[in-house]
């Protein structure tokens, strides 16, 4: 009987996607695409990939960039720790490996932000190293082909699928096989309503025979969602706007935003004026509320952000406000969270 890998490779030759990072053996560009495509659809990631390779054609040019520039190019992709790790990893390639991208899975995995999947994807595609990739698409294909009821979000499940992926890997052309099984999951063996009736592996699929396709893969449970309320003070004075950089280990670290007061529930401006941060930014001087804007709920993987913006104008700035005031026409040079970028792009915003 024809091997599963042969059938997948034959399908890939007919149906596989023609993507720019698949037309190169450059490990830098393959790695860049993998980082961008984490938590990102290919259609959206393509634009960012082209933007990055145009600005940073090699790892040395990326390593020389500032964090602000990298975050600005990344703006809109979310999960900004990926961008910070991207820059840190590029600098390590230059510092530790002399600007030559490492060749072994162990060395690639040692870079910031790189895990087993990314190391396997880069090394198999760039160097044909026999490393099996396991991503969401691979979990789905293998769990259906072998009708596996182990939860993929458990330690036992991850280990079992990693072992099975290694068993199925075509060592003759591991890079092409990995791309084939990932594309098969993305295009053929899709999460909902997969195209089983025209699937070249239908007669090999145990879940199809058992009637469990819609129950594979198995997941242990859902992630708890947390609600947060962000109250932004969009303050301008003359031709300047208050804008500060997020620090700490919270979401959007390193991005810029208007001064913000987080509350445990929705709040009106009258509830914020006694907050020490409000007093620090606006003091006792005259200020005027121009409008209040409530933004649509911004959904993150584990959080729902409820944002309100209070558009305020003041003729004078406190010393604390002076330290974070920038020319209004330079806001576009800063990397902002997507919800604020959308707010500033709307037609009725008063800058």
Secondary structure, 3 states (H helix, E strand, C coil): CCCHHHHHHHHHHHHCCCCHHHCCCCHHHHHHHHHHHCCCCHHHHHHHHHHHHHHCCCHHHHHCCCHHHHHHHHCCCCCCHHHHHHHHHHHHHHHHHCCCCCCCHHHHHCCCCCCHHHHHHHHHHHHCCCCCCCCHHHHHHHHHHCCCCCECCCHHHHHHHHHHHHHHCCCCCHHHHHHHHHHHHHHHCCCCCCCHHHCCCHHHCHHHHHCCHHHCCECCCCCCCEEEEEEEEEEEECCEEECEECCCCCCCCCCEECEEEEECCCCCHHHCCCCHHHHHHHCCCCEEEEEEEECCCEECCCEEEEEEEEEEEECCCCHHHHCCEEEHHHHHHCCECHHHHHHHHCCCCCC
